[in-house]
Amino acid sequence: MKTNIEPAEGKLGILIPGLGAVATTLIAGVEAVRKGLSQPFGSVTQMGTIRLGKRTENRRPKIKDFVPLANLNDIVFGGWDVFGDNVYEAASKAKVLDKDLLFSLKKELEAVVPMKAAFDKNYAKNLTGTHVKTGTRYELAQAVIEDIKNFKAKNNCDRIVLVWCGSTEIYYEPSEVHSTLEKFEQGLREDNKLISPSMIYAYAALIQGIPFANGAPNLTVDIPAMTDLAKLTQTPIAGKDFKTGQTLMKTILAPGLAARALGVNGWFSDNILGNRDGLVLDDPDNFKTKEVSKLGVLEDIFKPEDNPELYGNIYHKIRINYYPPHGDNKESWDNIDIFGWLGYKMQIKINFLCRDSILAAPIALDLALFSDMAKRANMSGIQEWLSFYLKSPQTAPGLPAENDIFKQLIKLENTLRHLMGEDLITHLGLDYYEELAEAK
């Protein structure tokens, strides 16, 4: 049965905490597509297709034509940043996109000026914010709530979504203040320093019934207080950490090794990058947050407790190094020690010269569009079907994450089929051959 989804009428405001390299690349990219200067490569919502029914039916519409997503022409961008540069200035400094393309979009990009950010230097010690709000946690939350309301009114938006594109915050475990919504709101009033800036944005969004997607490995909405608030206001949440670069390669390659029952002794991963994210991750406390996010991927895919002979002794090491000359052009090296029949050893070497924001921007767009649709479909709480886009997918308490990108894609596509009243696809395929046998 088809789900009743409200139509995507009117303007969708996409508000982004952190107008750095990823966000400015996203905004410039959407503007370039709207002006016919390029195409939205890498965006599954815009370029991807979905199979419907039997293979013999040859029904493969584009996803954007199958489900009711907001049109790119109806999007209005805004956001917050610790620096006051407008998006044209920020994109020029990020040096992800070439100057000629940015200049052709200058008018549109200059119009997007960041609001002052809710910021605490203790959560990103290598950043010195000059465009920040002041006040207690409670006052900051109220200010962000007002920012959202004012933006919506000023830009005549019918709906809003928030996508965190800010820096990785320092690593810390959930505590008492995160355990219930009541204690979290009391913590805001008491200016509890265990409430991070990203949580302030999440609270400000969710309390208004606005979807929130977390593109960093921060705790943010992965706490009972926020999951309870999402359910209370019937609002979708998704997190955490955009799946780009090295982890994208791992979630593609590791399922293949596991599928063929090839063993892995070790997986060493090294990275260099020089953008603002690299600067923040140069601090050990911030790196720890990213490391935990990246380390869990292989364990979830290989399941060493179920396959001790193949993966019980795997040695997994990750390094991230700040290297300014590379800018946003992240480079990763992976050395993978594997073994096959009779224990004979082999190696795989990967050198991925990627562009971090080029990979992340379409993820941010898709998460925004799908989160908006989920809200209109009355889907609330954790949206595990969006784990396809995330390094460390958020799940219900006690539920293991699924990090195999191919299984994640099946989950995403079957969710869309379910919403639109189409048959789910199992890929069993026996029915084709049973029909042939019956025909004889």
N, C-alpha and C positions, 0 to 999 in steps of 0.2 A: 504494500500500500504506500502510495506517495505521501511524503511528509508535507504538511502545509508550511511553506516558507514564504514569509513576507517578501514582496518584490523589492529589488534594489533601486528604489526610486529616490531621486534627489541626490544631494552631494554627500560624499563620504570624506570626513576629515581623518587623515592619518597623522597622528601626533607622535613625535619621536623624541624621547629623552636621549640626548647625545647626537648632535648634528655634526659628527666627524666624517671620516672617510666613507664608511658604509652608508650612512644616511644621505650624504650629499651625492654619492654615486647613484643611489636609488632615485632621489628626486630628479637629478639631471637626466637619468635614464628614462624615466617616465615622461619628462618634458620632451626629450628627443623623439620618443615614440609618438607622442601626441602631435609633434610637428612633422612627422613622416621622415625624420632623419635617420632612423634605424629601426630595428625590430627588437622585441623583448626576449632575446635569446636567454635561455637558462630559467625562464619562468614557466613552471609547469601549468599554472592557471591560464597562461596566455598562449603557449606554444604546444602544450601537451595534448594528447588525444586519449580517449578511453574506449575500450572495447565494450559493446553492449550485445547481449544475447550470444547465440552460437557463432562460431567462427565463420560458418557458411553464410551468415546474414550480412556480413561485411558492413556492419554499423560501427564506425569509429569517429564519432564527432570530436571536435575540440572541446576540452573541458569547459572553457568559457562559454561555449554554445550549449552545453548540456545542463549546467547548474546555474542558478541565478546569481552571478557575481556582479559586483559594482563594476561599471565601465571605467576604464582609465581616464576618460574625459570628464568623469564626475568626481575625481579625487582632488582634494585640497590638502596641501602639506603644511605642517607647522612643527614646532618642537622647542626644546630647551637645550641650552649648552652652557658650559662653564666659561666659554669665550664668546665675545659679542659679535663675531664675524657673521655677516649674512651668508647664505648658502653659496653664492658665487665666490666670495672671498675664501670661505672654508674649503670649497672644492678645489680652488686654485692652489691653496696651500697643501692640500692632501696629495695633489699630483697623480691622481688615479686616471683621470680623463685628460685628453689632449686639449691644448689651449684653444684651438680653432673651434672644437665642439662646444666648449664652455662659453666662448665668446658669442656663439650663435644662440645661446640660451641665456645670455646675461640678464636681460630684462626680467625673465621669469624667475631666475635664481636669486637675483638681488631683492626680489619682493618677499622672499622667505627670510625673516629676521628672527633669531632665536629669542625666546623669553628667558629670563634669568633662571638659572638652574638651582634646584635643591641639591646642595653639595656638602659633603663632609670629607675633608682632606684625609682623615684617618682611614677612609675606605679606598683611596687611590692616592697614595703618598707621593707618587712621582708627578702628580698633576697640581698645578697652582692655578686655581680658578679665579678669574677676574670679573666674571659676569654671574654673580651668585646671589641668591636670596639670603636673608638673615632671619633669625628667629629660632624658636624651639621646634622640635619635631611636629608638634601639633600645629603651630603657626605655619610651618612649611607645607604641611598637608593641606591646610585650608587655602593657602595661596595657590597651590597647584590645582585644587578643585576650582577655584575662581578663574585661573588661567584657561582651563578646559571650557568652562561655561562661556567665558568671553570670546574665546576662539570660535566656538560653535555658533554663537550669535552673530559675530562680526562677519563670518564667512558663509552664513546661511546654510550651515551643514545640517542634514537630517540625522546623521549618525556619526559616531566617533569611534576609532580604535586607537590603542596605544601599542607601539612596538619599541621595546627597549633596545637601543643601539649604542648605549653608553659603555663605559669601560668596565672591565672585570673588577669586581670588588674583592677585598681581602677575604681569605677563607675563614669561616667560623661555622660552628655547629648550631642547630636550632636550640633555643633555650626557652625558659618559662614564658617570657614575654611573647613568644611566637606560638604558644600552645593553644590559645583560644582567641577569638575576636575580641572578647571583653578585655582580656589582659593586654592585647595589642593596643587597643584604643586607650587603655589606661597608661600604657607605655608611651604613647604619643603625648598624652597630657603631662606625663612626668619627664618628658624629653629623654627617654631611655636611649642610650647610645648604641644599644644592640639592634635598634631599628635602622636599617641601612637606607641610603638615599633611594635605591631602586624600589624598596618596599613602600616608601612614601608615595612614589608615583603609582605603584600598583594599587595601593589603598585608595588614592584619589580617583583612579579610574573605576575600580570595582564598586566602590560605594555609590557610584552614579550609574551602575549597570553597563559600564563600558568595557569591552573585551581588552585583555592585556596579554601580549606575547613577549616572552623574555629571550632575547637573542644572545645573552651572556651566560656564563656558568654560575652566576650569583644564585643565592638561596631564593630571594625575591618572593615568588608566589608558591614555592615548594615548601610551604609551612601550613599547619592546620588553620591558623588564623585567616590566611588568604583563601585557602580552598573552601573554608566555611563561608566566607564572605561571598565568594563566587557563586556558591549554591544559594545563599540567601537572596542575592540580587539576580539570580538566574543568568549568570554571565559566563562566557567561555574564557578559559585561561589555557596557555600553552607555554611550555618551557622544557629544556633550557639549552642555550648555546647553539648558535647557527652551525650547521654541519658543513664546513668548508675545508678545503685544503687536505691536509694529511689525514684527518679523521674520515673525510669522504672516501679517500682511497682505501682506508682500512675497512670500512663497512661494505665496500665493493669486493675487495680481495679476500678478506677473511671468510665470508660465507662460502666462497668458492673452494677454499682449502678445506673447510669443515665438510662441505658437501661431498668431497672426494676422499674423506677420511685420511687426509695428509696431516702428519704431526707437525707441531711447531715447538722448537726448543727455545727460541728467543726472537724478540722483535724490538730493535733499537730504532728510536725515532728522534731526529734532530731537526730543528727549525731555526731559520733566521728571518727576521722581519724588522722594519724600521719605522712603522707608523706609530700613531698615538697608542694603539693597543700594545705594541711592542714595548714602548716606554713604560706603560703601566705595569706590564708583566715582568719588567726588569726588577721589580721588587719581589722578594721571596714570598711574602704573604699573599700577594695577588697571583703569583705563579701557581701557588698551591691550589687555588680555586680552579684554575684552568687544568692543572695536572690531574686532579681528581676526576674532572669531567672527561678528559681524554683517556685516562687509564681504564675506566670501567667498560669501554666499548668492546675490547677483545674478550674480556672475561664473560660478558653477556652473550657474545656470539659463540665462543668456543665451549663454554660451560665445562670447565676443567673437572668439576666434581662429578659430572656424568661421563666424562671421557678422560680419566686420569692417565691412561697409557699414551694418549695423543697430546694432551695439553696440561697435564698435571704439574709439569716442571718448567712451564714457560717463564722466561725472564723478559719482562716488559719494562723498558726504560724510555723516558721522554725528556727531551731537552728543548727549551725555547730560548733563543738568544736575541737580544736587542742589537740590531745592526743598522744604524741610520742610513747608510748609502743605498740600501735596498728599498727604502720607503715602504709603499704598500705591496710591493712585489715579494710576497713570501716565497721562500725556497725551503723545501723539506727533503730530507734524505731518510730513507728507511732501509735497514738491513734486516732481512727475515731469514732465519735459519730454520729450514724445514727438513722433514725426513719422510721417506716413503717405504715402499716394499722392502721388507727384511731389515728396516732401520737405516737404509742407506741415506746419507745426508745430501742436501741440496741447499742452494741459496737463491734468494730473490733480492734484487736491488732496485729501488725506486728513487728517482730524482724528479720531484714535481716542482716545476717553476710556475707557480700559480699567481694569480692576482686576487688577493684576499677579498677586497671589496667587490670585485666583479662577480665573484662566486656568491657573496653574501647578499648583495642588493636584491636579486630576484627572490631569494628566500624570504627576506623581509616583506617584499611585496605580496608574495603568496600567503604568508602567514596573516597579513593584514586582511586580504580579501576573503580568505577562508574563515577567519575569526568573525568577520562581519557577517558572513553568510550563516555561520553557526548560531550567532545571536538571533538572527531573523528566523532561524529554524527552531528556536527555543531549546537549543543545546546548551547546557550549563556545566560549569566545573571543568575538570581536566579533560582536554581534547587529545586523547592518546593517538588518535588517527593522524594527528599532525606531527608525530614523532619522526616521520620521513625527513623532516627538515632539521632535526636537532641532534646534537652530539650526545646529550644526556637526558633522554626523554623523561618527562614527568609522568608518573603512573599513580594509581591508587595505592594507599599504604599496603606494603607487603606484597605487591604485585611486581614480579620481575619485569624489567624493561626489555623490549624487543629492539635490538640494534641492527639486525640484518636488514639492509636497505631494500632488498627485494621483497621481504615479508612486509616491511613497512609500506611499500608501494601498494601491495595487495590490500592491506588494511585501509589505506587512504581511498583507493579506487572502489572497494566494496562499500565503504561508508557513503561515497557519493552515489553509487548505484542504489543503496538502501534508501537514501533520502529521496531519490527520484522514482522509487517504485519499480526499479529494474531488478531482474534476477541477479543474485550474487554469483560470481564466477569462481569455481574451485579448481579449474584447469585439470579435472580428472580426465575428461575426454573419451571415456569408454562408450558413451552413448552413440558416438559417430560410428563406431565399429559394430555395436549391437544392431544398429539400424541397417547396416550393410548386410549383416548375417541374416536378418529377418527378410530383407529384400530378395535374398536368394531362395 
